[in-house]
Amino acid sequence: MIGLDLTREMLVEGRKIAAEKNIHNVDWVIGDAEHLPFQDDTFDLYAVRAAPHHFVDVDAFLAEAFRVLKPDRDAAFVDCAPPVPARDVLHEVEVRRDPSHIRSLTVEEWVTKLERAGFEVEAAQARELDWNYEEWMGNQGIAPGLSAELAGVIEAAEGEARVQLHPERRDGKLWHAYWHALIRAHKPGQ
Ligand SMILES: C[S@@+](CC[C@H](N)C(=O)[O-])C[C@H]1O[C@@H](n2cnc3c(N)ncnc32)[C@H](O)[C@@H]1O
């Protein structure tokens, strides 16, 4: 098994978690998902989680995923995927919370891009999550002033975006909806 990330810090984290889970069959590689340092048809399974919204060129990343996967094998893609009206609101929050955020795709956009890359999409669904805003900001160490400002962006959402996000205060703390895409795709046999 190979774990890859652009940064050494995330690989250190991955190595730590693997050790805690008693997983020892992993090699850790610093690399770019858009230019993978592996030969064609190498892997029995390709999986990526919570990273594609940081990728500058999603089509290049999908072409690479397709290239390194063996024919007749599966790939799994997990990433944030709000529906369009909610995404338009969340985008401002995401980039100000983490400037390396580029763009979340909707499930429909995922399917279109995967098929264009050559995959057969076997399952694709968005899972709506009950999102703890304060914890989300805390993960990234966001200063209280900016956190309050960005909470205001979500709570000011109107129309369809507001219906989708349904922000509410529980004991004074903001909760709202968030979405993850869970996708399984197949690389056809030759
Ligand atoms: C939100 S973290 C998710 C980390 C991990 N995949 C997980 O599920 O916990 C996003 C990660 O994407 C990585 N990343 C961003 N652009 C990348 C690229 N082009 N190739 C590989 N990794 C990248 C970042 O370094 C960061 O560690």
The ligand as an SDF file (V2000), in Angstrom:
LIG
                    3D

 27 29  0  0  0  0  0  0  0  0999 V2000
   -7.9330   18.1560    4.1700 C   0  0  0  0  0  0  0  0  0  0  0  0
   -6.3860   17.3440    3.9640 S   0  0  0  0  0  0  0  0  0  0  0  0
   -6.8800   15.6550    3.8860 C   0  0  0  0  0  0  0  0  0  0  0  0
   -5.7680   14.7280    4.2260 C   0  0  0  0  0  0  0  0  0  0  0  0
   -6.0870   13.2430    4.1790 C   0  0  0  0  0  0  0  0  0  0  0  0
   -6.2890   12.7920    2.7920 N   0  0  0  0  0  0  0  0  0  0  0  0
   -7.2830   12.8790    5.0160 C   0  0  0  0  0  0  0  0  0  0  0  0
   -8.2250   12.3170    4.5010 O   0  0  0  0  0  0  0  0  0  0  0  0
   -7.2740   13.1530    6.2170 O   0  0  0  0  0  0  0  0  0  0  0  0
   -6.0150   17.7400    2.2810 C   0  0  0  0  0  0  0  0  0  0  0  0
   -4.6480   17.2550    1.8470 C   0  0  0  0  0  0  0  0  0  0  0  0
   -4.5010   17.3950    0.4280 O   0  0  0  0  0  0  0  0  0  0  0  0
   -3.1360   17.5520    0.1820 C   0  0  0  0  0  0  0  0  0  0  0  0
   -2.9330   18.0210   -1.2030 N   0  0  0  0  0  0  0  0  0  0  0  0
   -3.2770   19.2100   -1.7290 C   0  0  0  0  0  0  0  0  0  0  0  0
   -2.9540   19.2580   -3.0210 N   0  0  0  0  0  0  0  0  0  0  0  0
   -2.3830   18.0590   -3.3380 C   0  0  0  0  0  0  0  0  0  0  0  0
   -1.8590   17.4880   -4.5330 C   0  0  0  0  0  0  0  0  0  0  0  0
   -1.8430   18.1590   -5.6920 N   0  0  0  0  0  0  0  0  0  0  0  0
   -1.3770   16.2310   -4.4840 N   0  0  0  0  0  0  0  0  0  0  0  0
   -1.3690   15.5230   -3.3240 C   0  0  0  0  0  0  0  0  0  0  0  0
   -1.8790   16.0140   -2.1650 N   0  0  0  0  0  0  0  0  0  0  0  0
   -2.3770   17.2620   -2.1680 C   0  0  0  0  0  0  0  0  0  0  0  0
   -2.6910   18.5330    1.2420 C   0  0  0  0  0  0  0  0  0  0  0  0
   -1.3020   18.5240    1.4310 O   0  0  0  0  0  0  0  0  0  0  0  0
   -3.4750   18.0330    2.4620 C   0  0  0  0  0  0  0  0  0  0  0  0
   -2.7220   17.1710    3.2560 O   0  0  0  0  0  0  0  0  0  0  0  0
  1  2  1  0
  2  3  1  0
  2 10  1  0
  3  4  1  0
  4  5  1  0
  5  6  1  0
  5  7  1  0
  7  8  2  0
  7  9  1  0
 10 11  1  0
 11 12  1  0
 11 26  1  0
 12 13  1  0
 13 14  1  0
 13 24  1  0
 14 15  1  0
 14 23  1  0
 15 16  2  0
 16 17  1  0
 17 18  1  0
 17 23  2  0
 18 19  1  0
 18 20  2  0
 20 21  1  0
 21 22  2  0
 22 23  1  0
 24 25  1  0
 24 26  1  0
 26 27  1  0
M  CHG  2   2   1   9  -1
M  END
$$$$
